[in-house]
């Protein structure tokens, strides 16, 4: 491929990566705003603006450890080429669109990781390019993040119920309506900090494969800003189908419970982003919402719906991987990748 064509392919793939980031924000907007909308603290329009702002500024508060995990810790960097990136993004986008249309809160993060694995394995014809430490760390996050969100939200409900036991319901409601602005902003920061970095890792790996970057793995600042902006724009377009699932169909929430769910979900995101684990904001907030409902009473949670969501989590990696393998084949037919 001549240099001019290679540059056009690079630009096109960066654009596709940013499209994925936009869809990630669109798909996962509900994670940030479902609780604060369902408690009627903010209108849907105001909530997405609030969440998008904190999505965008998240890079000011976190390092880029998650980007490094995605860029060089899931599959061997040497196997990455245009067809692999095209396959990974194609598979992740296809799965995201399918689950968004169905109103299923699946994980954009794990769709992208499944896409990387599917395309990398398709190219190698086996699992040799898989970097198991990074994959196992990510798989552990699938289990740990919602469990931690569940436990923390449950604990927070018990603590605040004890602290406010002598406070009138009207006054307590007013306090937690104000506190939800804080908890929702924290969750949006965690969302933007963890999720946007996944696309940063993809774009940076692509730049290395084209020889635009060299030396030790690092993420250019323009990539950081582009990914944060794309995610924030996606969040602005909302995700109303999934808002309904998370905000009311799993369990009904009060402002106090919304605060506990958002705070219980934000803490695991902050921890995971700090240590470089690409976790799912969808998994985390769903676990927290279930924990809040279970604190009230076990029957307050629609367990059949929660079980269906868990099954969606389980099949995300293999389904996005299979789709990515198909898109990798399309990419090769289009002349992408190594000769």
N, C-alpha and C positions, 0 to 999 in steps of 0.2 A: 504494500500500500504506500502510495507516494505521500510526502509530508503534508501536503494540502488536504488530502482526503483524511489522513490520520487526525489532523487537527479538527476537521468538521465532525468526525466520529466522536472525538473527545468532548467537543462542545455539546453534541447531541446527548451523549450519555450523562454528562453533568446535568443537563436540563431534565432528563428522565429521573435522575436521582433527586433533584429538587422537587419534581412532581410527586415522587414518593413521599418526600418530607411534607409537602402540602397536604397530601392525602392522609398522612399520619396525623397531622394536626386536625384535619376534618374528621377522621375516624375516631380519634381519641379526645376530641374536644369535650365529649360527654363526661370523660373521667374527671375533668377539672371543674365542670359547671353543673353536673347533674344534681349534686346535693344542695348547692346554694339556690338553684332554680326550684327544686322540688319543695324546699322549705319557704319559698316565696320571699326570700331575703333580697334577691335581685331578679329583675326581669330577664328573660333569655337574651335579649339584645345587649343589655348592660353587662350580663355575666360573661358573654364571649369577649367583649372588649376588655374587661378586667383580666380574664384568663390569658388573652393574647398578649397583653402588655407584659405580664410576668413570664410568659413563655419566652418572649424575645429577650428580656434582660437576664435570663438565667445564666448566660455565659459569664456574667460578671461575678458569679458566686461559686462556680465549680471549676475544677481542672478538666482536662480532656482525657481522663483515664478510660472512659467507656469507648471513645473514638478509637483509642489504641487497641482495645480488646477486639472491636469489630474489624479494624483495618489490618491487623496482623495476628490475631489470636484465635480465629475460627477455622480458617483454611490457610494452607501454606501460601505466603505472599507470592512466591514464584509462579504459582499456577494461575494467578489472576491475570486475565486479559479482557479485551472488550466483550467477547462472547459470554464469559463468566459473569461479568458485571451486568450485561444486558439480561442474561437469564435470571440472575438473582433479583434484580429490580422488577422484571416482568412477572415473575412468580409471586413476589411479595405484593405488587400492586393488584394483580388479578385476585388474589385471596382477600386483600383488604376491601376491594370493591364488592366482591361477592358477599362478604360478611356484613359490610355496611348496608347494602341493599336489604339484607335479611334482618337487620337490626340486632345482630349478634355482637356483643362486646368481646371480640377476639383480640389477639395481641399483634399490633403492627410490628413490634420489636421482634417477636419470634417468627413472624412471617418473613422478615428480612433475613434472619439467621437461617431459617429453613431454606430460603432461597439461595443463600451463599453455599450452604451444604449441598443442596440439590444440583446446582450448576457446577460446583467444584467436583463433585463425585461423577457427574455426567462427563466432564472433560477427561478426568483421570481413568474412568472406567472402573473405579473402585474407591475404597475409603482411604487410600494412602495420603491424600492431601489434608485429611481432617486432623486438626490440632485438638486432641481430646481434652487436655486441661481446660482450654477456653470453653469448649462445648459443655463439659461437665459442670463448670462454674456457672454457665448460663442455665443449664438444666436445673441445677440446684436452686437458682433464683426463681424458677417457675413454681417451685414448691414453697420456698422460704418466704418470698415477698408477700403472697396472699395470707400465709399463715401468720406472719408477723403483723400484717395489717389487721387481721382478725383479732389477734390477741391484744394488740395495743388499743384498738377501738373499744373492745370489750372492757379492758381495764379503765380506760378513760371515762366510759359511761358510768362505771361503778364509783370512780373517784369524784366526778363532778356531781353525781346524784347525792353522794354523802356530804360534799361541801355545801351544796345548795338545798339541803333537806329542809331548812327552816326559812328559806326565801320563798316569797309568794310566786306562783307560777307566772304571773304577768311580768314581774320584775326579772325573773330568771330568763324568760323568753326574750325580753329586751336586751339583756346582757349578751346572750348567745347570738342574737341577730347581729350585734356589732362584732363579736368575736369571729363570726363566720367570714367576715371580710379578711381577717388575718389568716385563718386556716385555709381558706380557698386560695389565697395568694401563695401560701407556702406549698400547697399541692401543685399549683401551676408552675411554680419555680422548679419543683422536683421533676415535673413532667417535661418541661422544656430542657432542663439540665441533662436528663438521662436520654430522652428520646431523640432530640436533635443531634446528639453526638453520634448516633448510629449512622446517620446519613453522612456526617462529617468523615467517619471512618471509611465509608464506601468511596466517597469522592477522592479522599486522600490516597487510598490504595490505587484508584484509577490513575491519578496523577503520577504516582510512582511507576506504574506499569508503562506509561507513555514516556517516561524519562524526564517529565517536567520537574519532578522533585528527586532529590538524591540525598544520600547520607542517612542519619538517624531519623526514624519515623517522627514526623511532626505535621501538625495541621495548620495550613496557612490561615491568617486572620480573615481573609475574604471568604474562605470556605465557612468559617465559624459564623460570620454575619449572615451569609446567604442562607445557611441551614436554619438559623434561628428565625430569620425573617419568613422563610417559606413555611415553617411550622406555625408561626404566629398568624400568618394569613389563612392557613387552613383552619385554625381554631376560630377565626373570625366568621367563617362560613358555617360553623356549628356542626352539629351531628344529632339532630333532634330525635331520630329513631332510637338511638342508643341512650339518649338522655332519659327517655321514658322507661327503658328497661332498668337502668341503674338507679334512677331517682324515685321510682314509685312501684315498679312491678315486683322488685325483689322484696322490699319492705318499705313501709311508710316512715318518713323521717320528720322529726321536729328540728328547730334550730339547734337545740342542745345536741341532738344525735348527729346532725349534719356537721357540727364543729368536731365532734369526736371522730366521725368517719374520716373527715378531711385531714385532721391532725394525725390520726392513726395511720393513714395512707401516706402522708408526707414523710414521716420519719424513716420508713424503710427506703423510700426513694433517695433521700439525702444520703443515707448510709451506703446504699448500693452505688450511687454515682461517685461517692468519695473513693471507694475501693475498686471502681472500674467494672462492676457487674452490670451487664445490660438486662435489666429487669423490665417487666411489663407494668406500665401504669394501670392498664385495664385490670390485670390480675390483682394488683395491690388494692385499688379502690373497691373492687368487688368484694375482696376478702374483708375489708374494713366495714363496708355497708352490711354484709352478712353478720359480722361481729356485733355491730350496733343493734341489729334486729334481734339477735340471739340473746343479748343482754336483757332485753325487755321480756321476751319469752320465746321459747324455741318455735312455737307455732306462728310467731310473727314473721318468720322467714318463709318465703315460698320456695321450699327446698327442691321441688321438681324443676323450677326455673333455674335455680343455682346449679343444680346437677347438669342441666343442659349446657350451661355456660362452661362448666368444667370440661365437658366432653369437647366443646369447641376449642378449648385450650389444648387438649390432648392431641387433636388432629391437625392443629395449625402447622406444626413443624413438618410432618410428613406430606400434607397436602400442598403447602407452599413449596416444599422441596420437589415434589413431582411436577408441579406447574413450572418451576424454575428449570428443571431438566428439559421440559418441552420448549421453553423459551430459549434455552441454550442451543438446542437443535435448530431453531429458527434463526438465531443469530449466526450460526455457522453457515446456514444456507444463504444468508445475506452477505457473507464474506467477512464477518467479524472474527476476531481471534487470531491465534497463531496459525501460520500456514501449515 
